[in-house]
């Protein structure tokens, strides 16, 4: 399966990323914290530190979402809402090619 991504920039600011996902920074920070506790790194999520600023590789982050979030079956209402927002974000920014 190949993906054609519709991003205009290679790296985006955290504010842009959370805006497109319609999630809060605290949700993203929660995901990062849980990911780190499981032994993952920010780099694996697509975060790149340049000086004191965090930028995101949106393509890498989409793959991280697909591999680590979309396969999880939500059980609580807030998880269902986050899951729907992630699916919508990926659908808007990723075009599948077969």
C-alpha positions in Angstrom: 0.0 0.0 0.0 1.4 3.4 -1.0 0.4 6.8 0.4 0.4 10.1 -1.4 0.6 12.8 1.3 -0.8 16.3 0.8 1.4 18.4 3.0 3.0 21.6 1.8 5.8 21.6 4.4 8.4 19.1 5.5 8.2 20.2 9.1 5.4 21.9 10.9 5.1 23.6 14.3 3.3 21.8 17.1 0.5 24.4 17.0 -0.2 23.6 13.3 -0.2 19.9 14.0 -2.7 20.1 16.9 -4.8 22.5 15.0 -5.1 20.1 12.1 -5.8 17.2 14.4 -8.3 19.3 16.5 -6.7 18.1 19.7 -5.2 20.0 22.6 -1.5 20.3 23.3 -2.2 18.5 26.6 -3.5 15.5 24.6 -0.4 15.4 22.5 1.8 15.7 25.6 -0.1 12.8 27.2 0.6 10.7 24.1 4.3 11.6 24.2 4.5 10.8 27.9 2.9 7.4 27.5 5.0 6.7 24.4 8.2 7.5 26.3 7.2 5.3 29.2 6.8 2.4 26.8 10.4 3.0 25.6 9.6 5.1 22.5 11.3 8.3 21.5 10.0 11.6 20.3 11.9 11.0 17.1 9.9 7.9 16.5 6.7 10.0 16.7 8.0 12.5 14.2 9.1 15.2 16.5 12.3 17.1 15.6 13.9 19.5 18.1 15.6 22.5 16.4 17.1 24.6 19.1 14.4 25.0 21.7 11.6 24.6 19.2 9.7 21.4 18.5 8.7 20.7 14.9 6.9 17.7 13.5 7.4 15.6 10.4 3.7 15.3 9.5 4.2 12.2 7.3 6.1 10.4 10.0 3.5 11.4 12.6 0.7 10.0 10.3 2.5 6.7 10.2 2.9 6.8 14.0 -0.9 7.4 14.3 -1.7 4.6 11.9 0.5 2.2 13.7 -0.1 3.2 17.3 -3.5 4.9 17.5 -5.9 3.8 14.7 -5.7 0.1 15.4 -6.7 0.6 19.0 -10.4 0.1 19.7 -11.7 3.0 21.7 -13.9 2.2 24.6 -14.5 5.6 26.4 -16.4 8.5 24.8 -13.4 10.8 24.8 -11.3 8.1 23.1 -14.0 7.7 20.5 -13.9 11.4 19.8 -10.1 11.5 19.5 -10.2 8.4 17.3 -12.7 10.0 14.9 -10.6 13.2 14.7 -7.5 11.2 13.9 -9.2 9.3 11.1 -10.6 12.5 9.6 -7.1 14.1 9.7 -5.5 11.1 8.0 -8.3 11.0 5.4 -7.8 14.7 4.6 -4.0 14.5 4.4 -3.4 11.0 3.0 -4.5 9.6 -0.3 -4.1 5.8 -0.6 -2.8 4.4 -3.9 -3.0 0.8 -4.8 
